[in-house]
Amino acid sequence: MADYSAVQQAIIKGEDARAVQLVQEALEQNANPADIVASGLQAGMIIVGDKFSSGEFFLSEMLLAARAVTKALDVLRPRLSNLHAITIGRVVIGTVAGDIHDIGKKVVSMFLEGAGFEVIDLGTDVSAERFVAAVKEHHPDILGMSALLTTTMPGMKATIEALESVGIRRQVKVIVGGAPVTQHFADWIGADGYGADGGAAIKLCRRLIGK
């Protein structure tokens, strides 16, 4: 397989123009578009996620990297016969009922998309019933729930119980996150994982789907 380390570096540095240029050059040399995505864009975003989680990168650097991935994908999209072929998994995500905080969830969604996941964002104030309906409709690998208020965190437990009541809990991995959420809370409600930030979410989701 071709060496896409230069593409990775462009993503890591958030150099969107450079990433686009390198992708265009690779295509001119008849590179496989799916290989560019997996070994260049997604691999670079995973490294960025690790650097963010370790404190080496800040949010601004993560956002620049995600933008570089988005712009490079715009170049690749017409050459990809099957867009689903470049996704490594599907995630349904939303902020739980009673909570309208959106920024953290959107950032995590952007990071996951950059790392190769298809993300279906249900928005904010999502009831347990809406989460269940989305799982039935979209058949995601992972269901992600966010909360910023301690008073809305019980909505996460209610959603897991709702999934169990209709017999589909085992069909999807459930992850939770948000400022007041902890690993202990995730364990207590029976979630499959807890992500402290966008970088951790990338690593967690990849682990849960065996990537």
C-alpha positions in Angstrom: 0.0 0.0 0.0 1.1 3.5 -0.8 2.6 5.7 1.9 0.1 8.3 3.2 2.1 9.7 6.0 2.2 13.1 4.4 -1.6 13.1 4.3 -1.6 12.1 8.0 0.7 14.9 8.9 -1.5 17.5 7.0 -4.5 16.3 9.1 -2.5 16.3 12.4 -1.3 19.9 11.6 -4.8 21.0 10.5 -3.5 22.1 7.1 -6.6 21.8 5.1 -5.2 23.2 1.8 -2.2 20.9 2.1 -4.4 17.9 2.8 -6.5 18.7 -0.3 -3.4 19.1 -2.5 -2.0 15.8 -1.3 -5.2 14.0 -1.9 -5.5 15.4 -5.4 -2.0 14.4 -6.2 -2.6 10.9 -4.9 -5.7 10.6 -7.1 -3.8 11.8 -10.1 -1.4 8.9 -9.5 -4.4 6.5 -9.4 -4.3 5.9 -5.7 -7.3 3.9 -4.2 -9.6 6.6 -2.7 -10.6 4.2 0.1 -7.0 3.7 1.0 -6.4 7.4 1.2 -9.3 7.7 3.6 -8.3 4.8 5.8 -4.5 5.2 5.9 -4.4 9.0 5.5 -7.4 10.9 6.8 -8.8 8.4 9.4 -5.3 7.4 10.7 -4.4 11.1 11.1 -7.5 11.9 13.0 -6.9 9.0 15.4 -3.5 10.4 16.2 -5.0 13.8 16.8 -7.6 12.2 19.1 -4.8 10.6 21.1 -2.9 13.9 21.4 -6.1 15.7 22.5 -6.7 13.1 25.2 -3.1 13.3 26.5 -3.3 17.1 26.7 -0.8 17.7 23.9 -3.5 19.2 21.7 -6.3 21.6 22.5 -9.9 21.9 21.1 -8.8 24.4 18.5 -6.3 21.9 17.1 -8.9 19.1 17.0 -11.3 21.3 15.2 -8.7 22.3 12.6 -7.9 18.6 12.0 -11.6 17.8 11.6 -12.0 20.6 9.1 -9.0 19.3 7.1 -10.6 15.8 7.0 -13.9 17.3 5.8 -12.3 19.3 3.0 -10.2 16.3 1.9 -13.3 14.1 1.9 -15.1 16.6 -0.4 -12.4 16.0 -3.0 -12.6 12.2 -2.5 -16.4 11.8 -2.4 -17.0 11.8 -6.2 -14.4 9.1 -6.6 -15.9 6.8 -3.9 -18.4 4.4 -5.5 -19.8 3.4 -2.1 -19.6 6.0 0.7 -20.5 3.3 3.2 -17.3 1.5 2.2 -15.2 4.1 4.0 -17.2 4.1 7.2 -16.0 1.9 10.0 -19.3 2.0 12.0 -22.5 3.8 12.7 -23.2 5.9 15.8 -26.5 7.4 16.9 -25.9 10.3 19.3 -28.0 12.8 21.3 -28.3 14.8 24.4 -30.7 13.3 26.9 -34.3 14.5 27.8 -34.4 17.8 29.6 -31.0 18.9 28.6 -30.4 21.3 25.7 -26.6 21.6 25.8 -25.3 20.8 22.3 -21.7 22.0 21.9 -19.9 19.0 23.5 -22.1 16.5 21.6 -21.4 18.3 18.3 -17.7 18.3 18.9 -17.7 14.6 19.6 -19.8 14.0 16.5 -17.3 15.9 14.4 -14.4 13.9 15.8 -16.1 10.6 15.2 -17.0 11.5 11.6 -13.4 12.5 11.0 -12.2 9.1 12.4 -14.5 7.2 10.0 -17.8 6.8 11.7 -21.2 7.6 10.2 -22.9 9.8 12.8 -26.7 10.3 13.1 -27.2 13.2 15.5 -30.6 13.3 17.1 -30.0 16.8 18.7 -30.9 17.8 22.2 -33.7 16.9 24.7 -34.0 13.4 23.3 -36.4 11.1 25.2 -35.7 7.5 25.9 -38.5 6.7 23.4 -36.7 8.7 20.6 -33.4 7.0 21.3 -35.1 3.6 21.1 -36.9 4.5 17.8 -33.6 5.7 16.3 -31.9 2.4 17.2 -34.7 0.5 15.6 -34.6 2.6 12.5 -30.9 3.1 11.9 -29.4 -0.1 13.5 -26.3 1.6 14.8 -23.3 -0.1 16.2 -23.2 2.4 19.0 -25.6 4.7 20.8 -24.0 7.7 22.5 -25.8 9.8 25.1 -24.6 13.2 26.5 -25.6 15.2 29.5 -24.3 18.4 31.0 -26.7 18.6 34.0 -26.7 16.2 36.9 -30.5 16.4 36.9 -30.8 15.0 33.4 -28.3 12.1 33.9 -31.1 9.7 35.0 -32.3 9.9 31.3 -29.3 7.8 30.4 -30.4 5.0 32.7 -34.0 5.3 31.5 -32.9 4.9 27.9 -30.9 1.7 28.7 -33.9 0.4 30.6 -36.1 1.3 27.6 -33.8 -0.6 25.2 -34.0 -3.6 27.5 -37.8 -3.5 27.8 -38.1 -3.8 24.0 -35.5 -6.5 23.7 -32.8 -4.6 21.7 -30.3 -3.7 24.4 -27.9 -6.4 23.2 -28.0 -5.1 19.6 -26.2 -1.9 20.3 -23.2 -0.7 22.4 -24.1 2.2 24.7 -21.6 5.0 25.6 -22.1 8.0 27.8 -20.3 11.3 28.4 -20.6 14.9 29.5 -19.2 17.1 32.2 -20.9 15.5 35.3 -20.7 11.9 33.9 -18.1 9.5 35.3 -16.9 6.0 34.6 -18.5 4.9 37.9 -21.9 6.3 36.8 -21.5 4.6 33.4 -20.8 1.3 35.2 -23.7 1.8 37.5 -26.3 2.3 34.8 -25.0 -0.6 32.7 -23.4 1.4 29.8 -20.7 -0.2 27.7 -18.3 2.7 27.9 -17.6 6.3 29.1 -15.7 8.9 27.1 -14.3 11.9 28.8 -13.7 13.9 25.6 -13.7 13.6 21.8 -10.4 12.0 21.7 -11.4 9.3 24.2 -14.7 8.8 22.3 -12.7 7.9 19.1 -10.6 5.3 20.9 -13.6 3.9 22.8 -15.9 3.6 19.8 -13.1 1.9 17.8 -12.5 -0.6 20.6 -16.2 -1.4 21.0 -16.6 -2.3 17.3 -13.3 -4.2 17.3 -11.2 -1.8 15.2 
